[in-house]
Amino acid sequence: MNKLLPIILFASLSACSPAPESQLSSELSNLVEPQSSTVSPEELIRWQQQAADVTISRDKWGIAHIHGKTDADTVFGTLYAQAEDDFNRIEINYLNAMGRLAEAEGEGELFRDLRMKLFIDPEVLKQQYVLSPAWLQSLMNSFADGLNYYLHTHPEVTPQVINRFEPWMALSFSEGSIGGDIERVNLQLLQDFYGTSNMVAQLESPSDEEPRGSNGFAIAPQNSASGNALLLINPHTSFFFRSELHMISDEGLNAYGAVTWGQFFIYQGFNENTGWMHTSSRADAIDEYLETIIEKRDGFYYQFGDEERKLTESQITLPYKSGDAMSSIEVTVYHSHNGPIIREVDGQWVSIALMQEPIKAMTQSYNRTKTKTHKEFYETMELMTNSSNNTVYADSDGNISYYHGNFVPRRDPSFDWNKPLEGSNPATQWQGLHPVDELITLFNPANGWIQNTNNTPFNSAGEYSPKPEDYPAYMANNAENPRGIHAVRVLEGQSDLTIESLIDAAYDPLLTAFEDLIPPLLSTTATDNMSESVIGLTAETLAYINLLRDWDYRYSIDSTETSLAVFWAQQLMDDVRVQARTADVNIYEFMASNTTAEQKLGALRVAAQTLESDFGSWQVPWGEINRYQRL
């Protein structure tokens, strides 16, 4: 039988087998128990009994390998181990997921909380917990117990808000992607609609200014030197966005990979039989509706076909930290049958429809980690709740596959689903979901490789890719991107890939975007916004251009060309992003073909000045910029 050879490319490349217990092993039941009046004796006994069935071993990289007798035991130990590493991130994730950030950060986070509470209701989640199958309740119980036991055994840790975790809380955070669907709602426009003049403006989220995206490659046995399938998992997230760990139980759990802080499933990773990689998707899973509002004496109504339906009106309480005390405000919010009202456009109120199936989402997220075959993995995909991701897959039987999105409503293709729809027209309603066999998928393409880089699925396997004419347009809004073009180049024609050569392919230094960006810059003949012409360009500007003239578009630690080119392209992208979006043109195409000489040269000067300001010279080796630093 073929075996899956997985590659995990996180901050470090780590082995997938448990470390010996002599390496920082901790038996949880041997911990000294501090006294606590908030924990009942019965509860403490239960925690201690479960801890006795859990072992946490840390390898030389500090990665936790958690072993439990049952899956629930392993979940208990997983949350305990995550809390050991970074309890603060766990708490922040749940404060955000439940709309409680303002209780820690103050009234500047009220509208972020309101956004979440338009969708997340604790009372509903408590009911859904009760309705969950027994096995899932057991895992959620262990999720809460593991965190509470950690807090009990670490009295020096003071939570900002959540002093006790409850099992139902896990359902508020059932998907591990970068920014869930709810975060698509614009906070400023939400505040404009629901805010009052005496409310503090929503705080801007600090940006690390890092590019986002992910790459996934799956290689069939026919193209690997070993005859085994290969899977490359290359997520692009902020440095500490997820932890890396290994979950093992005597009930068949044996998964390694990335876990978003506070969750109890391997978000992207592998077990001994299957591997899965998620890339952020643009398959259309969300729609907005323009609601025609009629105000009457007893409330607000909206038009739907020949009906006038009353908007659901409710009060949301938003507690917030005010100095050393707590205060709160009440906000009246509205829902149509499509979803909550989130803003106003030209007199019409806008509602939003998106996936809200936390039990099914949690079931899919966890069960995929225990699949043994493609058939089993496919069955998890049939739950259709992975709403924001594509999936690249490989297994030990030699299968490779690709799923573009997972939650895709069936719609009338005569409408433009990239814009808000007229809510009064019943024809704009969702017509159920597309089953998995109607989605854009690939299974064992003849070329023997699959790639996705957050790009179009219609280049995922070169000439063997799915064809756009076979699918409705709303299934694939992703354009091609330079990473996708590059991925096809490094994978085409390869027939003897090893783990090492696949890593080399992933790190091939060619920067394909500049093949289209640099030539127009070199041939600039118009004047820029400082009245420089091709004849009268300043010596400095000519020096910038000349540095790039003979560049081979490959990065290296010594390359000054890479530094100038990257800073220039990022500046140009920032300058024209709105124009490209307004023109509905792919940003890379717009930068190469639609920007003026003034824009190109202006961005080049700003890039050089930024390098001068930040590094003392505009000719800085790339290795001095793109490097790990301990801050």
N, C-alpha and C positions, 0 to 999 in steps of 0.2 A: 504494500500500500504506500502511496506517496505521502510524504509528510509535509506539513506546512512549516516553512521557515520564515518566522516573522521578524521584521525589523521595526524597532521603536526608536524614533528620532525625537527625543525630548531634549531637555537640557543635558542629559547624559545618556549614554547607551548602556543598558543594564541587562544582566542575565535574568532569565525568567524562572529559574529554580529557586526554591527557598534557601536562605542562608542557614548555616549551622546555628543552633541556638546559642553557641558560645559567643557569637558575634552580636553583642548588645541585646541578647534575648531577655524578654521580660515576661514572667508569669504573673498575669494580672492579679490572681488571687492572693499573691504574697505581698501585695502592697500594704503598707501601714494605713489603717483606717482612721482618719480624723473623725472627731465627734461632730454630729450635725443634728440640730433639732428639727430640721425640715424633712428629714428622711425617716420613714417609718422603719421599725426593726424588720418587718416582713419584706419590705422593699429592699433593704440592704442585704438581707439573706439571699433574695432572688438574684441580685446583682453579683454577689460573691459566688454563688453557685454557677452562674453563667460564665463569670470570669475564669473559674477553674477549668473550663473547657476550651479556653482560648490561649493561644501562644502568639506573641508578636516577636518576630526575629528581624533584626535590621542588618542589612548587608553593609559592605564597606563604604557604599555610597550613602548610607543612611536610609535607604528605601525599606519600607515596612513590608514584610511577608507575614500575612495573618492567617493562622490556621485555626479552624474550629471544628468541633464534632458535627455540628449542623450548619446549614447556611445562615441561620439566625445567629448562631454563635459568632460566625465570621463577620457578619454585619456589625455585631456588638463590638468586636475587636477593631474593625475597620474604622468606625467612627471614633473610638478611643485613640487609635493611632493617629488619625488625622488631627484630632484635638491636641495631641502631644506636639504635633508639628506646627499647627497654626490655628488655635481655637478662634482667634479674632476673625479670620477670613470666613470660617464657618458661620459664626454669628452674623457677620455683615451680610453674607449671602441670604440668610433667612430673614433678616430684617428687611432686606430689599424685596425678597420674594413675597413677603406677607404685607408689604406696605407699612413698615414700622421704622423706617430710617430716621424720621424726624424725632422719634423718641430718644435717639442717641445723638443726632446731629443738630437738632433744632429746627425752627420753622422754615429754614431755607430748603428743607427737603419735603415740605408738605405736598407739593404737586407730584413729586415722584411717588410718594405714598398713595396719593389719590389715584394716580394712574393704575397702580397695582390693585387697589381696592375696588376699582370698577369691575374687575374680573375675579378677584380672589376674596371669597367670603369665608372666614373661619367656621361659621356655623354650617355652611354647605360642605366644607372639607371634613368636618367632624362626622357628618352624615355619610359622606363617601367612604370614610375610614370604616364605619360600621358595615357598609355594603361591600367592602373589599373581601376577596376570598381569604380564607383562614391563613394560607401560607404567606400572603402578602401582609396581612395584619401582623403576623409573627415577625416579619422582617422590619416593619415599621416600629413595632414595639422595641426591637433590639436596637434600631437606630436611636430612639429616644433614650433607652437605658444606657447605651454606650456613652453618649454625651453626658448624661446625668451622673453616671458613675465617675467619669473623668472629672467633672466639677466637684463631686464629693471627695475625691482623692487628691484634689489640687485646690485647697482652700485659698491659696495665694492668688488664684486666677479669679478676677472679678469681671463677670459679664457686664456689658454696657446696658443691656435690657433683658435678655432672655436668661433668667435664672433657672428655668426648668423647661426642658424640651418635652413636647407631647408627640405621640406617634403620628397624629394627623398632619403635623407640620410638614412631614416628608412629601405630602401630596401637593404642597405649594411650589415645589421645585423639582419637577419630574423629568426635566430635560436638561442636558448638560452643555448645550451649545453656547456660543458667545452672544449673549443678549437674546432673550427669548422673543417670541412674537409680540408680547405686550409692549416691549420696548420700542416697537415701531411707532408707537403713538408719540407725536411731537409734544414735548412738555410745554414749550412756550405757547403753542396754540391751545393746549389744554388749559393753561392758566388764563389765557385771554378769554376763554369761554366761561370758566367757572370761578375765576378769581374776582376779588373785590379790591378797591383802591387801598384799603388799609392792610392788605396782606403782603408779607415779604416776598420778594421775587424768588423764584426757584433758583437754587444754586446751580451753576454750570459744573458739570462733571469734569474733573481734571483729566486732561488727555496726555497719554504718554507719547503721542505722535508716532507710534509705531504702525507700520503697514499691517493690514489684516489679510487673512486668507489662509488656505491650507492646500496641501498637495497629497494625493493618494495614488499609488501605482500598484497594480496587481499583475503579476507575471505568471503565465501558465507553465506547467512542467516542460512543454516543448521548447521553451526559450530559456530554461535555467540549466546550468551546468550539472546540477545534482539530480535533475528530473523531479524536483519538488516545486510546488507553488511558492512564490515569494510575495510578500506584502510590505510595501513601504508606507509607514504612517508618519506624516510630517505636518503636524498641526502648527499653525502660526498664531500664537496667543501671546499675551503679555507674560513675562517670565514666570510669575508665580500664580498664574490663573488656575492651574490644576496641580494636584499631587500625583505622584507615580507610586503605584503599589501593586501587590500580588495578593489575591484573595483565594484561599484554599479551604475546602471543607470535606468531611468524610461522606457528604451527600452528593459528590460529583462536581462541585464548584472548583475551578482551577483557572482563574482568569488573571491576566496581568495587563496593566496599561495605565491610562490616565483617568483620574476620578476628580470631578469638579468638587471643590471643598464643600463638605456637608452631605454629599450624596453617597449612596451605598451600592452603586453599580459602576463597573468599568465602562466609561463612556466610549472610549475608543482603545482597542487593544486586541488581545487574542487569548484563546485557550489552547489546549493541545490539538484541537481539531479545526477550529474556525478562527478567522481574524476579520476585523471590521474597522474601517476608517471612515470618518464623517468629514465632509467638506461643506461649508455653508452654501445653501442653495438659493436660487432665485426662482425655483418652481413656485407658481403663484398659489399661496395657501391663505392669503388674506385679501379681503375686499372691503372697500368703503362705499357707503350709500349716502346719497344726498336726499335728506328727508324734508319734504314740504310740510312746514309746521302751521297748524291752525290753533290760535289761542282762544280758549273758551273760558267761561266763568269757573268751571270746575277743573281746569288744568290745560295742559298742552296735548294736542292731537297731531297725528301725521297722516298723510294721504297714502293709501295702499290700494291700488286699483280703484274700485268704486267705493271703497270703505274709508271712513275716518276712524283710525284707531287711536286710542289714548296711550300716550307715552307712560311707561312705568316710572313713577317718581319715588325716590327713596332718599333717606338721609344716611350719610357716611360720617362717622366720627373720626377725626384725625387728631390723636394726641401728639404733642410735641414738647420737647425739652425747652424750658424757658428759665435760663439761669440755673439755679439749683432745684427748681420746682418743675412740675408738669402742668401744662395747660392743654386745651383742646379747642377745636372749632368743629362746627357742623357744616357740611356742604350738601346741598340738594342736588342730586344727580338724576339723569334720565336715561332710559333704555327704550329702544324700539325692539321689535322682534329680531332685528338683525344683530343687535348688540348695543353697547353703551354709546351715548353721544360724546364725541371727543373734541369737536370744534365747530365753527360756523364758517360757511363760504357763501358770500353774496346772498345772505338772507336765508340760506338753507342750512339746517343742522346736519352734521356728518356723523353717521354711526359706523361702527366697524365690526366685521364678522371675522372670527378666527377660531382655531381649534381649541376646545376646552374639554379634554377627556383625561383628567389626571390619573384615574385608575388604570385605564388602558395604556396611557403613556408610561407609567411606572412599570406595568407588566411587561411591555415591550422592551423597555430599557434594561430591565433585569434579566428577562428570559433569554435575550440574545447572548448573554455572557455564558450560558450553559449549553448552547447548541452544539451538536456533534456533526451535523451534515448540512449541506445546502438546503435540503428539504425542510429541516427544522428551522433554519435561519429564515427561509422564505415564509414559513408559518408565522414567525414573529413580525415580519414585514406586513403581513395581512391584517395586523391590528391598525395599521395606517395612522399612527400618531406621531411619527418623527417628522414634524411639520417644517422644520427649518434646515434640514440637512439632506445632502446626497450621501450615498454609501458606496464605498469601494470594498470588495469582499474577496477573500481567497480561503481555501480550505485544504485539509490534508488529503482529500481525495483528488486533488488537482484541479478543482473547479475555481474559476474566477468569475465575478459578476459585478454589475454596476446598477444602482437604482438612483434615478434622478428625481429627488423628492420622494415623498411617501404619503403625505396628506394633500390631496389635490381634489378640490370640489369639481363636480361636473357642471359645466356652464354652457350657456348659449354662445357659440363662437362668433355670432354676428356682432357682439358688443366688444368694445375695447376695454379689457379688464385691467389695463394698466392705469386707468383713471377711475375716479369715483363714479359709481353707477347711479342712475336715477332710481331712488328707492321706491317711488310710487308705481313703478312699472313691475308687475309680478314676473315678467319674463327675465328680469335680472336676478332672480333668486337662484341659489344653489339647487342642484337637482341630484342630491346625494353625492357620494364620493366615487372617483374612479378606482376600481379594484386594481390591485398590483399588476395584473396582467395587461392592463390598459395603459400603464405608466411607461415612461421612457426607460427601458432597461436593456441590459446586455447580459448574455450568459455564454461563456466560453467562445468568444469571437475567434475566427480562424487565424487572425494575426498573432494571437497568444499574449496580448497585453491590453491593459486598460489604464487610462489616466484620467484624473479630474483635478483641476486646479482652480475651482470655483468658476469654471468657464463653461462654454456651451457643451452640451452632451453630444452634439453632432460632430465632434472631433475626438471623442473619447477612445476610439479604437481605429483611428486613421480611416482608411477606405471601408472598414467594416463597421463604422459607427452607425447608430440609428439615423434615419432620414427625416428631416424636418417636415416634409410633406405628409408624413404618416401620423402626425400628432397635432392637436390644437395648439395655437400659438401661445396660449397662457401656460402651457406646461414647461416652457423653456425660455425665460427672459434673459438668461446669461449670454453675453456676447463672448467672442473669443478674447483671450488675453495673452500677453507675451509669455507667461509661464506655460500656458497650454501649447502654444506653438513650439516652445523649447522642449516640452515634455515629449511631444511626438517625435521630434528630431533625435532625442537621445535614446528613444525606445525602438524606433523603426530599425529593422535589420539586425537586431540583437538576438542571438540564439543560444548563448552560453553564459548567461548572467549568473553571477555569484552574489552573495550578500555584499561583498566588498565592492564589486563592480557596479551593483545597483546603487550603493551609496555614492560612488564616484559619479554616476550618471546624475543623481539628484543634486550633486554639488558642482556639476559642470559650470564653468565660470562665464559662459557666454550670456550676455544681457541682450536678449533679442529685441527688446523694445527700441533700443537705440539704432537698430538697422533702419528703422523708418524715421526716427527723430533727428538723427545727426545730419544726414545729407541735406535736408532743406535748410538747416542752420548754416552749413558750410557754403551754400549757394545763395545766401541772402543778398538781395539786390535792392530792396526797398529801403526807405528811411525808417529809423526807429523813433521812439518818442522823445529823443534828445537831439533830433535832426542830424543824426549821423547817417551818412550814405556809404555805399560800398566803396566809394572812392575816398571818402573822408572819415572813415571809421577811426576812432582814437587808437593809439598804439596799445592801450590796455585791452580794449575790446578785441582787437586783432590778435593779441596774445592769447586771450581766452579761446578764441575760435581755432587758432593754430594748434593749441595743445590737443584739441580733439580731432584735428584733421587726419592724422595717421593712426588713430586709435583703432584697435581690433575689436572693440566692444566686449572685452573680457576683463573681469575684475581680478585683482590680485592685491596682496597686502601692500605692495610697493607702488601701486598705480595711482598717480595723481589725476589721471584722466577720469578714472572711475569716480573720484570724489567730486570733481567739478560737474561731471555729467549727471550724477545722481542728484546733487543739490539743484542743478538747473532744471531737471525734469520735474522734481517735486515742486519747485517754485512755479514752473509753468502750469503744472496740473492744478495747483491751488488758484492761480490767476484765472484760469478759463473753465473751471469746473461748472460754474453756474451756466455759462454760455453753452457748454456741451450738453448739459441736462436740458436746457431750454430748447436747443436744436434737436434733441433726441438723437444725438450722435455719440457713439462709443468714445469715451474720453481719450483713449490712445489714438484712435483715428482722428479725432478732432485736433489733438495736439500736433500730429504729424502733418495734417492736410488742411486744417481750417484756421490755424493761427496765423496772425500777421507777422511781418518782420519786426514790427515794433514790439509785439508781445514776446517773440523769441529772444530778441536782443535785450529787452528790458529784463526778462527773467534771468538771462545769463549774467547781466551785471549784478543783479541782486544776489544771485548765488555766489558769485565771486566775493562780493562784499560780506556776505554772511560767513564764508570760510575765513576771510581776513579777520573778521571780528571775533569769531569763536576760536580760531586756531592759530592766528598770527600770520597766516599766509593763505593765498588762494590755491597754492600748489601743495596740498596736504596728501600724503600717502593714505590710501583707503584703510590700511591696517591701523592707523591712528584714530580713525573714526569708528569703524565697525568692529568693536572689540568688547569683550566682557570687562567690566570694571567693578571692583568692590567699593561701594559708596558708604 
